[in-house]
Amino acid sequence: MDLTRPVAPDPYGLLPKVPSFTLQSADLVDGKSMAPLHRAAGGNTSPQLSWHGFPPETEGFLLNCFDPDAPTPAGFWHWTVVDIDSSMTSLDQGAGQSDLTLPGSAIHARNDGNQFDYTGAAPPHGDHAHRYIFAVHALDVPTLDLDPRSTTPTAVAFAALFHTIARARLTVFAAE
């Protein structure tokens, strides 16, 4: 593996600018290393997340976790949750296990591991540390009207682009 491979640009820096709000976690610290519990080999458990300060006109949320440093041209989507109600401002640790652990009408879209859940960090052995960007998108609609069972996470992100009125991010790192 080429350990000198350049780090990918910030994928959200390439999108139209929107206001930000706050994304916090009892399990993750922005800019720090991800605990083993949230990695594929150490527990594969989704972290606790909570958010506040989003626009009052928010009608719904989209949550995703993306690794822009995966050795593919398109990165790797680890987690996508669609149709989160605007009254929900947090997800418990482990909520990414299945649709049954998600609140209300929220549902998982298929991730790049072909699973309908959270897939923990798993950068290739010997590669540089990867960024895992957790993002919550405040939307101007209550639903994206997508079939998350047949829509790729990239297509979900594209549909959300036209409805995102604010975005909160938290970035952590992992290396094997």
PyMOL commands that set and color helices and strands:
alter all, ss='L'
color gray80, all
select helices_A, chain A and resi 11-14+36-38+95-97+99-101+153-161
alter helices_A, ss='H'
color red, helices_A
select strands_A, chain A and resi 22-24+49-52+60-67+76-85+90-91+107-108+130-139+164-174
alter strands_A, ss='S'
color yellow, strands_A
deselect
rebuild
show_as cartoon
